[in-house]
Amino acid sequence: MNRILAISGKELRLYFLTPTSYFAFAIYILMSSFMFYVDFVTYQPSIIDYRLILGDMLFMLLIVIPILTMRLVSEEFRQGTDELLLTSPASVTEVVLGKYLASLGVLMLLLACNLVYPAVMSLFGNLNMTTLWLSVLGVFLMGASMMAIGLFASSLSQHQMVSAVAGFVLLLLFWLAGSMTSQNETLSAWIEPFSLPDRISNLTKGVINGPDVIFYVSLAVLFVVLSIQVIERKRWR
């Protein structure tokens, strides 16, 4: 556990030393602020409901998460430091978990930025706190699974841009799973349950649905395990 925390701490420091992270945060904050202004300030009559702006916030995660995760593993391959890392006392599993834990720390920072908007909303009326905090939980679970997908994409190539594009494509497939097969009911019944945004709907209504939580957790575990397997395979080449 100490090794995982040490790797996580190192990765978190790197997040705040790389211009790419600041660029991603700038995009997220500027675009989400603009969308908040459009959705809440210019929308009349204004609705005191966090869900009014939640869809736009989730869409922004689709854009910034591939940017934030693209360097997690690919940078090690590009600089050749993967050999030092993989021959260190830490196992591949500990390395991947440490990097993933750091990405969750960044995700929590993004969520903290998001909480500014309901705080502003609360100045104009009463918010449903149950709906608010379950929505935040839903965003965290969804973001955690997206971070795991981005981590997996980062393990596929030594080029960060390739990893970012691969991560975005994978996330987009899960994002559009609910609409890509709308013309075929049989196919839709099989693929629609894998839609990332559809699974959060119950939590945003203030209802904790076990299968939705299990879906996000399982998706995160699956792609973390796949990341470990990809790196292990490269290790023994």
N, C-alpha and C positions, 0 to 999 in steps of 0.2 A: 504493500500500500504506500509506503514511503517513496518508493521509486516512481510510482504512478503520479503522486503529488508533486514530486520533483520535476518530472517531465512536463506535467501540466503547468507548473509555475514558469518553467522556461518558455513554453509555448505562449503563455499569456503575455510575458514580457516582450516576446517577438511580435505579438499582435500590435503592441503599442510602439514598436520601433520601425514598422514597415509602412511606407506611404500608402500602399494598397488598402490597408485596413482603414486608414483615415478617409480615403477616397470612398470606400464602401459606406462608412458611417455617415459621411457628408451627403451622399446620395440618399441614403435611407431617411435621415432627419429632414433634409430639404424637401424631398418628395412627399413624405408623410405629413409634414407641416402644411404643404400646399394643399394636399388632399383633405386634411382636416379643415382648412379654411373653406374649401369649396363645399365639403359635405355638411359642415356644421354652421359656419358663420354665414355663408350666402344662402343656405337652404332655409326657406321660411315656410311654415313655422319650424324653428329648430326643435329637434327631438333630443331629449336628455337621455340618450341611450348609447352606450359604448359600441353596440353592434352597428350603429350607423356608419362608423368609420372602420370597423374591423376588417371588412373585405379588402379595402385598399391596403391596410397594414399587412395583411397576409400576402397579398400580391407582391409587395415590396420585398418580403422575405424570399420569394422566388427569384428575385433579381440579385439581392446582395449575398445570399448564402453561398452560391457558387464562387463568388469573389473572395469571401472570407475563408473558405475551406480549400481553395485551389492550391495553396502553398504548403498545406499541412504535411504531406508526404512527398509530393513532387519536388519540393525544394531540397529535400534530403538527397533524392536521386540525382538532381541536377548538380549539386555541389560536391557529390561524392561522399558526403558525411554519413550516408546510410550504412556504409561498411563499419564505421566507427560505432554507430548507434546499435547496429545489430550484433556487434561482437562485444558490446558492453555487458555488464552483469544483468541488466534488465532484459527480460524476455520480449519477444515481439508483441505478445498480448499486452504486457505492461506499457510498452511504447505506444501502441495504438490507443489503449484506454486513456493514457495520459494526454495524448493529443485530442482525443474526443472530449475528455473532461474540460480541456481548455476551450474547446469550441462551445461547450455548454455555458461556460462562464461568459463568453462573448454574447451568446444568445440572451442570457439573463440581463446583460447590459442593454441590449436592444429593447428588451421588454421594459426595463426601467425607463428608457426614453419614451416608450409608448404610454406609460402611466401619467405622463404630463397632460395628455389630452382628456382623459376622464376627470383629472383634477380640475381642469379648466371648465369642463362641462358641469361639474358639481357646484360651481359658482352660480349657475343659472337655474338650478333645480336639484331634486333628489335623484340620485342614481340607485338602481337596484344592485346592491352590493353583492348579493349571491350570484346574479348573472355576470357581474363584472369579474369577480375572482375566478369563477369557473371558466369564463372566456379566456382569462389570462392563463389559467392552467391548460386549456385547450391549445392556445397559441404556443405555450412552452412544449407540450407533448408533440405537436405538429412540427415545431421548429427543431426539436431534438431528433426526430426521424429524418428531417431534411438535412441536418448537419451530418448525420451518419451517411446519408447518400452522397453528400459532398465529399466526405472523408474517403469513401470508397472510390469516387471518381478521381480524387487526388492520387490514389495509389496506382492508378492505371498508366500514368505517364510521368516523365520527368519534366515535361513542359507545362508550366502553370496555365497558360491560355487553353491548351488542349484539355487539361483537367477541368477548367472552368466551363468550357463548352460542353464537355461530357456530363458534368454535374447538372448544368442547366437543362440539357436534353432529357436526362433521367427524371429530374424533378418535374419537367413539363409533361412527361408521359404520365406520371402519377397525378399531376394536377388536372389533366384533361381526361382522365380515365372515365369520369362520369358522363362526359359528353361525346366522346369519340364514337361510341357504339349506340347512340340514341336511336338509330334507324333499325337496329337489330335487337329485338327484345331478349332473345336467348343469350346472345353474346353480352348484352348489357348487364344481364343478371349475374354473369360471371365476373365481369371486369369492374363494374361500378363500385363494388365494395372496396376497391383499392384506390378510390379517389381521395386524395389528401384533404381538399377543402370540404368535401361532403361529410367526412367523418367528424368534423368539429361542430357540426350544426346542433347536435344535442347539447353539448357543453355550453354553447352560446345561448341556449334557451334555459340554462340553469338546471339541466338534467345530466347526472353522471351515468353514462351508459357503458357498462363493462366492456362489451366488444370493441367499442371505439378506443378506449384506453389501451386495451390489449393489442389492438391493431397498431397503434403508434409505437408502443413499447417493442412489439415483435419486429416491426419494420426497422427500428433503430438497432436492435440486437442483430438482426439478419445482416445488415450492411456493415456493422462493426466486425462481425465474424468474417464476412467476405473480404473486408480490408485486411484482416489478419492473415487469411489464406493467401491472398495475392502477394503480400509482402513475404510470407514464408516461402512461397514458390520462388520468388526472385532471390531470396536469400540462398537457396540451395542450387541455383544455376551455376 
